[in-house]
Amino acid sequence: MNIAEAKEQLTNTIKAYSMKDRFRNYVMPVRDQRPLFLMGPPGIGKTEIVMQVAEELGLGLVSYSITHHTRQSALGLPKIVHRTYGDREYDVSEYTMSEIIASVYDVMADTGLREGILFLDEVNCVSETLTPTMLQFLQFKTFGKHRVPDGWIIVTAGNPVEYNRNAKEFDIVTWDRLKRVDIEPDYEAWKAYAYLTGVHASILTYLEARRGSFYKVEESVDGKKFVTARGWSDLSAIIRMYEDLDIKVDRKLIGQYLQDPETADDFAAYYDLFRKYRSDYKLEDILYGAESEDIRERAAAAPFDERLSLLGLLLGIIREEISDVVRTEDIAAELVKLLRQVKGGADINEVAEREEELYHRFLRMGVLSKDARNRYETVLEFLRGHAGSADFATIKSDYDQIVSEMKASAEKVSRRLDNLFAFAEKVWGQGQEMVILVTELTIGFYSSRFIARYGCDAYYRNNESLKLYERKLEILKKGEELWQQNTM
C-alpha cells in the first residue's frame, strides 16, 4: 500500500484500540492489541505519518530510534534490592526503569495526556545484545519488569533487508504478534502531501514529467545511489530558503539531497530552465489578465515540457495564495470558538492561558505541523493583544477586520484563478494542459477547499469529468456549512 493508505490503517487501528465500553475499559484488552509494524523503504514518510496521526487525534507521542539504544538504556540498569522470602532476607537483582518507559511517564506528566503513541523506529536493526529484549517488548509490551502504560499504543517501523544491511528478518512467532503494514513508494500519494506542505513547484513539475525519478535505490560499483521522498521534501525546503536569501541553487547543493548523480544532474538542468521560464513569462501579467500576445504565442508554440513548467509555475503561485486564504479561515474559525467563551463571560486572559498551555503541550512532544504552529501562535497573538480588555465590542471589531481582509484576499485570488483559466483556454483550449490544471486543483487539499467555498465558474466549465468529483465537493461543502455555523 502507499503512504496515504498506511496512514489510514494507522489511524483506524488506533481508534479501534482506543475504544472503551461503558465502564471505561478498553474493548480490546491491552494484552491483545498487537503493536503495529510499518515496513517500508527509507525516507518514505513512516515517521511523518505517525506524527501527523498523533497531532490529528490529540495523542501524546514518544519517539525513539531503537538503534541508538544499548541494552542498558532500553532495559534499565541492574541494582540490588533486599527481599524477604519465608523467614530469610535475600539480595535480589532488579532493573531500574527503562529510559523509554520513563519517557512515556514524563510526557504524561508534562502534557496531562493519558493516551498516546510510543513509536520505535528501526526495530529490526537492533544489536544482537538487544534483540531478545526487543522481542520480549514486542510480545509483552514490557522492558524488564516495566510495562508500557495502558492507553499507549505501540507503533514500530523498519526497513526491508534489501535496503539496510543491519536489518534482520523476524521469525514467524514474532510476526504473528505484530500488525504488519507494508508500504511502497507512490508518487501520487506523496504529491497530496507535497501540495499540503508547499513543496517547491520546480520539484512537482519535474516529477510530473519524470515519475521514475521520484524514488530509487540502486547498488553500483561506487556504492548505493538513491533518491527518496524525504530527499525531495528536504531539497524543496532548502531551495525556498536559498531563493529567499538570493543564494544560487546549483548542482552541488542538489547533489547533497538527491544522492543519485544522474537524477541530480537532470534536476539541476531542469531547475535552471525553470528559473528561466519564471523570468521570461511575466507570470504576474498572466495572473492579472494582462499578458501580451507574444507571451500567448510563445506558450502555445512551446514544447510540452516547457508548457508543463509554465503551468506548474502559475499553479505554484495560485496554490500558495489559496493556502494563505484557507489557513486564515482556519485561524478565524479557531478564534470564533475562543471568543464565544469570552462573549459568554470568560476572562480573555484565562482563555489565552488555557490555549497557550495546550499549545506548549503539543509543542513539547514535537507533533505540531508548521500550519498548526502558525495557527496557535496567531490566535495567541490576538488574545494577548486584547488581554485586560473588558470591551467585547472592540474585540469583535478587530476579529471582523481579520475576516474582512480574508474575504478581500479571497476575492483577489478568485480573480487571479479566473485569469489563469482564461489564459489556459486561449492558449491551449481543451488540451492536456487544461486537464492537468483542473485535476491539480481538484486533488489539492487547499485548492479543493477554496473552490468548494468560493466557487470558480471556469473550473466547473472545464471539468469534463465533474461527476467523478461531485461527491468530494459535496463533502467539502458540508464542511464549509459547518464553518459558517461557527462564525460570529
C-alpha positions as CSV (number, residue, x, y, z in Angstrom):
1,M,0.0,0.0,0.0
2,N,1.1,3.6,-0.4
3,I,1.9,6.0,2.5
4,A,-1.6,7.6,2.5
5,E,-3.2,4.2,2.8
6,A,-0.8,3.3,5.6
7,K,-1.7,6.4,7.5
8,E,-5.4,5.4,7.2
9,Q,-4.6,2.0,8.5
10,L,-2.7,3.5,11.4
11,T,-5.5,5.9,12.2
12,N,-8.2,3.3,12.1
13,T,-6.2,0.9,14.3
14,I,-5.5,3.5,16.9
15,K,-9.2,4.4,17.0
16,A,-10.1,0.8,17.4
17,Y,-7.6,0.1,20.1
18,S,-8.8,3.2,22.0
19,M,-12.5,2.2,22.1
20,K,-13.9,1.8,25.6
21,D,-17.0,0.3,27.0
22,R,-19.4,2.0,29.4
23,F,-17.2,1.0,32.3
24,R,-14.2,2.9,30.6
25,N,-12.4,-0.4,30.0
26,Y,-10.8,-1.0,26.6
27,V,-13.0,-3.0,24.3
28,M,-9.9,-4.9,23.1
29,P,-7.8,-5.8,26.1
30,V,-4.4,-4.2,26.1
31,R,-2.6,-7.5,26.0
32,D,-4.4,-8.4,22.7
33,Q,-3.5,-5.1,21.0
34,R,-0.8,-6.1,18.5
35,P,1.9,-3.5,18.0
36,L,1.8,-2.0,14.5
37,F,4.9,-2.5,12.4
38,L,5.3,-0.1,9.4
39,M,7.6,-1.9,7.0
40,G,8.9,0.2,4.1
41,P,12.0,1.6,2.4
42,P,13.9,4.5,4.0
43,G,12.7,8.1,3.5
44,I,9.2,7.2,2.5
45,G,7.4,9.1,5.3
46,K,6.8,6.5,8.1
47,T,7.8,8.8,10.9
48,E,5.9,11.7,9.4
49,I,2.6,9.9,9.3
50,V,3.0,8.8,13.0
51,M,3.5,12.5,13.9
52,Q,0.5,13.5,11.8
53,V,-1.8,10.9,13.4
54,A,-0.7,11.9,16.9
55,E,-1.5,15.5,16.2
56,E,-4.8,14.8,14.4
57,L,-6.1,12.5,17.2
58,G,-4.7,14.7,20.1
59,L,-2.5,11.9,21.4
60,G,0.8,12.0,23.2
61,L,3.9,10.9,21.3
62,V,7.2,9.4,22.4
63,S,9.6,8.7,19.5
64,Y,12.8,6.7,19.6
65,S,15.2,5.2,17.1
66,I,15.9,2.0,18.8
67,T,19.4,1.6,17.2
68,H,20.6,4.5,19.4
69,H,19.9,2.4,22.5
70,T,22.0,-0.1,24.4
71,R,20.5,-3.0,26.3
72,Q,21.1,-1.0,29.5
73,S,19.2,2.2,28.4
74,A,16.3,0.1,26.9
75,L,16.0,-2.4,29.7
76,G,17.3,-0.3,32.7
77,L,20.4,-0.7,34.9
78,P,20.8,-3.6,37.3
79,K,20.5,-2.8,41.0
80,I,20.5,-4.8,44.3
81,V,17.3,-4.8,46.4
82,H,16.5,-6.6,49.7
83,R,13.6,-9.1,49.7
84,T,12.3,-11.4,52.4
85,Y,11.2,-14.9,51.3
86,G,9.9,-17.0,54.1
87,D,12.0,-16.2,57.2
88,R,15.1,-15.2,55.4
89,E,16.3,-12.0,53.6
90,Y,18.0,-12.1,50.3
91,D,19.8,-9.7,48.0
92,V,18.0,-9.7,44.7
93,S,19.0,-8.1,41.4
94,E,16.4,-5.9,39.7
95,Y,16.5,-3.3,36.9
96,T,15.8,0.4,37.1
97,M,13.0,1.7,34.9
98,S,13.8,1.7,31.2
99,E,14.6,5.1,29.7
100,I,12.0,4.5,27.1
101,I,9.2,3.7,29.5
102,A,10.3,6.6,31.8
103,S,9.9,9.0,28.8
104,V,6.3,7.9,28.4
105,Y,5.6,8.8,32.0
106,D,7.4,12.1,31.6
107,V,5.2,13.1,28.6
108,M,2.1,12.1,30.6
109,A,3.2,14.3,33.5
110,D,4.2,17.2,31.2
111,T,1.1,17.2,29.0
112,G,-1.7,15.7,31.1
113,L,-2.4,13.3,28.2
114,R,-3.1,9.7,29.4
115,E,-3.1,8.1,26.0
116,G,-0.6,8.3,23.2
117,I,1.7,6.6,20.7
118,L,5.1,5.0,21.6
119,F,6.9,5.0,18.3
120,L,10.1,2.9,18.0
121,D,11.9,3.1,14.6
122,E,14.4,0.6,13.1
123,V,13.3,-2.2,15.5
124,N,14.6,-4.8,13.1
125,C,18.1,-3.3,13.2
126,V,18.8,-3.7,16.9
127,S,22.1,-5.1,18.1
128,E,22.5,-8.8,19.0
129,T,22.6,-7.9,22.7
130,L,19.3,-6.0,22.5
131,T,17.4,-8.5,20.2
132,P,15.9,-10.7,23.0
133,T,14.8,-7.6,24.9
134,M,13.1,-6.2,21.8
135,L,11.3,-9.4,21.0
136,Q,10.1,-9.6,24.6
137,F,8.9,-6.0,24.3
138,L,7.0,-6.7,21.0
139,Q,5.3,-9.7,22.5
140,F,4.6,-8.5,26.1
141,K,4.9,-4.7,25.9
142,T,7.5,-4.6,28.7
143,F,11.1,-3.7,29.1
144,G,12.3,-5.7,32.1
145,K,9.5,-5.6,34.7
146,H,8.1,-2.3,33.5
147,R,5.1,-2.3,31.1
148,V,4.0,0.4,28.7
149,P,1.2,2.3,30.4
150,D,-2.3,1.3,29.3
151,G,-3.6,3.7,26.6
152,W,-0.2,4.0,24.9
153,I,-0.3,2.2,21.6
154,I,3.0,0.8,20.3
155,V,3.9,1.6,16.7
156,T,7.2,0.4,15.3
157,A,8.9,0.7,11.9
158,G,11.7,-0.8,10.0
159,N,13.3,-1.2,6.6
160,P,13.3,-4.4,4.4
161,V,16.6,-6.2,4.5
162,E,17.4,-5.2,0.9
163,Y,17.6,-1.6,2.0
164,N,19.5,-1.9,5.2
165,R,22.4,-4.3,5.8
166,N,21.7,-4.2,9.5
167,A,18.1,-5.2,9.2
168,K,17.1,-8.7,10.3
169,E,14.2,-10.9,9.4
170,F,11.8,-11.7,12.2
171,D,10.7,-15.2,12.7
172,I,7.1,-16.3,12.3
173,V,6.5,-16.3,16.0
174,T,7.3,-12.6,16.2
175,W,5.5,-11.6,13.0
176,D,2.4,-13.4,14.3
177,R,2.3,-11.0,17.2
178,L,2.6,-7.8,15.1
179,K,0.1,-6.0,12.9
180,R,2.3,-5.6,9.8
181,V,1.7,-2.7,7.3
182,D,3.8,-2.9,4.2
183,I,4.4,0.4,2.4
184,E,5.7,1.0,-1.1
185,P,6.8,4.3,-2.7
186,D,3.9,6.0,-4.6
187,Y,4.3,9.4,-6.2
188,E,0.6,10.2,-6.3
189,A,0.2,9.7,-2.6
190,W,3.3,11.8,-1.9
191,K,2.0,14.5,-4.2
192,A,-1.0,15.1,-2.0
193,Y,1.3,15.6,1.0
194,A,3.5,17.8,-1.2
195,Y,0.6,20.1,-2.0
196,L,-0.3,20.3,1.7
197,T,3.2,21.3,2.8
198,G,4.0,23.5,-0.2
199,V,6.8,21.6,-1.9
200,H,8.6,23.8,-4.4
201,A,6.9,24.0,-7.9
202,S,10.1,23.1,-9.7
203,I,10.1,19.7,-7.9
204,L,6.5,19.0,-8.6
205,T,6.6,19.8,-12.3
206,Y,9.9,17.9,-12.7
207,L,8.5,14.8,-11.1
208,E,5.2,15.1,-13.0
209,A,7.2,14.5,-16.2
210,R,9.8,12.1,-14.7
211,R,7.9,10.0,-12.2
212,G,10.6,7.3,-12.3
213,S,12.9,9.7,-10.5
214,F,10.7,10.1,-7.5
215,Y,12.2,7.1,-5.6
216,K,15.1,4.9,-6.5
217,V,17.7,2.9,-4.6
218,E,20.4,1.2,-6.7
219,E,23.6,-0.6,-6.0
220,S,26.6,0.4,-8.1
221,V,30.4,-0.1,-8.0
222,D,30.7,3.2,-6.3
223,G,28.2,2.2,-3.6
224,K,24.5,2.9,-3.2
225,K,22.8,5.6,-5.3
226,F,19.4,6.7,-4.0
227,V,16.6,9.3,-4.2
228,T,13.9,9.3,-1.6
229,A,10.7,11.1,-0.8
230,R,12.4,12.7,2.2
231,G,15.2,13.9,-0.1
232,W,12.8,15.7,-2.3
233,S,11.0,17.3,0.6
234,D,14.2,18.4,2.2
235,L,15.5,19.7,-1.1
236,S,12.3,21.8,-1.5
237,A,12.8,23.4,1.9
238,I,16.4,24.4,1.2
239,I,15.6,25.7,-2.3
240,R,13.0,28.0,-0.8
241,M,15.4,29.4,1.8
242,Y,18.2,29.8,-0.8
243,E,15.8,31.7,-3.1
244,D,14.7,34.0,-0.2
245,L,18.3,34.7,0.6
246,D,19.2,35.2,-3.1
247,I,21.8,32.3,-3.0
248,K,22.3,30.3,-6.1
249,V,20.8,26.8,-6.2
250,D,23.4,24.7,-8.0
251,R,24.3,21.1,-8.8
252,K,26.5,20.9,-5.7
253,L,23.6,21.7,-3.4
254,I,21.1,19.5,-5.2
255,G,23.5,16.5,-5.0
256,Q,23.5,16.8,-1.3
257,Y,19.9,15.7,-1.2
258,L,19.5,13.6,-4.4
259,Q,22.2,11.1,-4.0
260,D,21.9,9.6,-7.4
261,P,24.3,11.6,-9.8
262,E,22.1,11.1,-12.9
263,T,18.9,12.4,-11.2
264,A,20.9,15.3,-9.6
265,D,22.3,16.3,-12.9
266,D,18.9,16.1,-14.6
267,F,17.1,18.1,-12.0
268,A,19.9,20.7,-11.8
269,A,19.5,21.3,-15.6
270,Y,15.7,21.4,-15.2
271,Y,15.8,23.8,-12.3
272,D,17.9,26.3,-14.4
273,L,15.3,26.1,-17.2
274,F,12.5,26.5,-14.6
275,R,14.1,29.7,-13.3
276,K,14.4,31.0,-16.9
277,Y,10.7,30.3,-17.6
278,R,9.8,32.2,-14.4
279,S,11.7,35.2,-15.7
280,D,10.6,35.0,-19.3
281,Y,6.9,34.5,-19.0
282,K,6.0,37.5,-16.8
283,L,3.7,35.4,-14.6
284,E,2.1,38.3,-12.7
285,D,0.9,39.7,-16.1
286,I,-0.8,36.4,-16.8
287,L,-2.5,36.2,-13.4
288,Y,-3.7,39.8,-13.7
289,G,-5.1,39.0,-17.2
290,A,-2.8,41.4,-18.9
291,E,-0.3,39.1,-20.7
292,S,1.0,40.2,-24.1
293,E,0.2,38.5,-27.4
294,D,3.8,37.5,-27.6
295,I,3.6,35.5,-24.3
296,R,0.4,33.7,-25.5
297,E,2.1,32.8,-28.8
298,R,5.2,31.5,-27.1
299,A,3.2,29.4,-24.6
300,A,1.1,28.0,-27.5
301,A,4.2,27.0,-29.5
302,A,6.3,25.8,-26.6
303,P,7.3,22.1,-26.3
304,F,5.3,20.1,-23.7
305,D,8.0,20.2,-21.1
306,E,8.0,24.0,-21.2
307,R,4.2,24.2,-21.1
308,L,4.1,21.9,-18.1
309,S,6.7,24.0,-16.4
310,L,4.8,27.2,-17.1
311,L,1.6,25.7,-15.8
312,G,3.5,24.5,-12.7
313,L,4.8,28.0,-12.1
314,L,1.4,29.5,-12.3
315,L,-0.2,26.8,-10.2
316,G,2.5,27.2,-7.6
317,I,1.7,30.9,-7.1
318,I,-2.1,30.3,-7.0
319,R,-1.7,27.4,-4.6
320,E,0.3,29.5,-2.2
321,E,-2.2,32.3,-2.3
322,I,-5.1,29.9,-1.9
323,S,-3.5,28.2,1.1
324,D,-2.9,31.6,2.8
325,V,-6.7,32.3,2.5
326,V,-7.7,28.8,3.8
327,R,-5.2,29.0,6.7
328,T,-6.6,32.4,7.7
329,E,-10.1,30.8,7.6
330,D,-8.9,28.1,10.0
331,I,-7.4,30.8,12.3
332,A,-10.7,32.7,12.2
333,A,-12.7,29.6,13.0
334,E,-10.5,28.8,16.0
335,L,-10.8,32.4,17.2
336,V,-14.6,32.2,17.0
337,K,-14.7,29.3,19.4
338,L,-12.5,31.0,21.9
339,L,-14.2,34.4,21.6
340,R,-17.5,32.8,22.2
341,Q,-16.2,31.9,25.6
342,V,-15.2,35.5,26.2
343,K,-18.6,36.7,25.0
344,G,-20.2,34.3,27.5
345,G,-18.3,35.8,30.3
346,A,-15.0,34.0,30.4
347,D,-11.9,36.2,31.2
348,I,-9.9,36.6,28.0
349,N,-6.6,36.2,30.0
350,E,-7.7,32.8,31.3
351,V,-8.8,31.8,27.8
352,A,-5.4,32.8,26.4
353,E,-3.6,30.9,29.3
354,R,-5.5,27.7,28.5
355,E,-4.8,28.0,24.8
356,E,-1.1,28.6,25.5
357,E,-0.9,25.6,27.8
358,L,-2.4,23.4,25.1
359,Y,0.0,24.8,22.5
360,H,3.1,24.1,24.6
361,R,1.8,20.7,25.5
362,F,1.9,19.6,21.8
363,L,5.0,21.7,21.1
364,R,7.0,19.7,23.7
365,M,6.0,16.5,22.0
366,G,7.2,17.8,18.6
367,V,4.0,16.7,16.8
368,L,2.7,20.1,15.6
369,S,2.9,20.8,11.9
370,K,4.1,24.2,10.6
371,D,0.5,25.1,9.9
372,A,-0.7,24.1,13.4
373,R,2.1,26.1,15.0
374,N,1.3,29.2,12.9
375,R,-2.4,28.8,13.8
376,Y,-1.7,28.6,17.6
377,E,0.7,31.5,17.5
378,T,-1.6,33.8,15.5
379,V,-4.5,33.0,17.8
380,L,-2.4,33.6,20.9
381,E,-1.1,36.9,19.4
382,F,-4.7,38.1,19.0
383,L,-5.7,37.0,22.5
384,R,-2.7,38.5,24.2
385,G,-3.2,41.7,22.2
386,H,-6.6,42.1,23.9
387,A,-5.5,41.0,27.3
388,G,-7.3,43.0,30.0
389,S,-9.9,44.4,27.6
390,A,-13.4,44.4,29.1
391,D,-14.9,45.8,25.9
392,F,-16.1,42.9,23.8
393,A,-17.3,45.2,21.0
394,T,-13.6,46.2,20.4
395,I,-12.5,42.6,20.3
396,K,-15.3,41.8,17.9
397,S,-14.4,44.7,15.7
398,D,-10.8,43.5,15.4
399,Y,-12.0,40.0,14.7
400,D,-14.3,41.3,12.0
401,Q,-11.3,43.2,10.4
402,I,-9.5,39.8,10.1
403,V,-12.5,38.3,8.4
404,S,-12.9,41.3,6.1
405,E,-9.3,41.2,5.0
406,M,-9.6,37.5,4.4
407,K,-12.6,37.9,2.2
408,A,-10.8,40.6,0.2
409,S,-7.9,38.3,-0.3
410,A,-10.2,35.5,-1.4
411,E,-11.8,37.8,-4.0
412,K,-8.4,38.7,-5.3
413,V,-7.3,35.1,-5.6
414,S,-10.6,34.2,-7.3
415,R,-10.0,36.8,-9.9
416,R,-6.4,35.6,-10.5
417,L,-7.7,32.0,-10.7
418,D,-10.2,33.1,-13.4
419,N,-7.4,34.8,-15.3
420,L,-5.3,31.6,-15.1
421,F,-8.2,29.6,-16.7
422,A,-8.8,32.3,-19.3
423,F,-5.1,32.2,-20.3
424,A,-5.2,28.4,-20.5
425,E,-8.4,28.4,-22.6
426,K,-6.9,31.0,-25.0
427,V,-3.6,29.3,-25.4
428,W,-4.3,25.6,-25.0
429,G,-8.0,25.2,-25.3
430,Q,-9.3,21.8,-24.0
431,G,-5.9,20.1,-24.4
432,Q,-3.9,18.1,-21.9
433,E,-2.8,21.3,-20.1
434,M,-6.4,22.0,-19.2
435,V,-6.9,18.5,-17.9
436,I,-3.8,18.9,-15.7
437,L,-5.0,22.3,-14.4
438,V,-8.4,21.0,-13.4
439,T,-7.0,17.8,-11.9
440,E,-4.3,19.5,-9.8
441,L,-6.8,22.0,-8.4
442,T,-9.2,19.1,-7.6
443,I,-6.7,16.9,-5.7
444,G,-5.0,19.8,-3.9
445,F,-6.1,20.0,-0.2
446,Y,-6.3,23.8,0.0
447,S,-7.5,24.4,-3.6
448,S,-10.4,22.0,-3.3
449,R,-11.5,23.6,-0.1
450,F,-11.2,27.1,-1.7
451,I,-13.3,26.1,-4.7
452,A,-15.9,24.4,-2.6
453,R,-16.3,27.6,-0.5
454,Y,-15.9,30.4,-3.1
455,G,-16.7,28.6,-6.4
456,C,-15.0,29.0,-9.7
457,D,-17.2,29.0,-12.9
458,A,-14.2,28.4,-15.1
459,Y,-13.2,25.3,-13.1
460,Y,-16.7,23.8,-13.3
461,R,-17.0,24.7,-17.0
462,N,-13.8,23.0,-17.9
463,N,-14.2,20.0,-15.7
464,E,-15.5,17.4,-18.2
465,S,-15.2,14.7,-15.5
466,L,-17.1,16.7,-12.9
467,K,-19.2,13.6,-11.9
468,L,-16.1,12.0,-10.6
469,Y,-15.5,14.8,-8.1
470,E,-19.1,15.7,-7.1
471,R,-19.0,13.5,-4.0
472,K,-15.8,15.0,-2.8
473,L,-17.0,18.6,-3.3
474,E,-20.3,17.7,-1.6
475,I,-18.4,16.6,1.5
476,L,-16.3,19.8,1.3
477,K,-19.4,21.8,1.0
478,K,-20.8,20.3,4.2
479,G,-17.6,21.2,5.9
480,E,-18.0,24.7,4.7
481,E,-21.5,24.9,6.1
482,L,-20.1,23.8,9.5
483,W,-17.5,26.5,9.2
484,Q,-20.2,29.1,8.6
485,Q,-22.1,27.9,11.6
486,N,-19.1,28.7,13.7
487,T,-18.9,32.4,12.5
488,M,-20.0,35.1,14.9
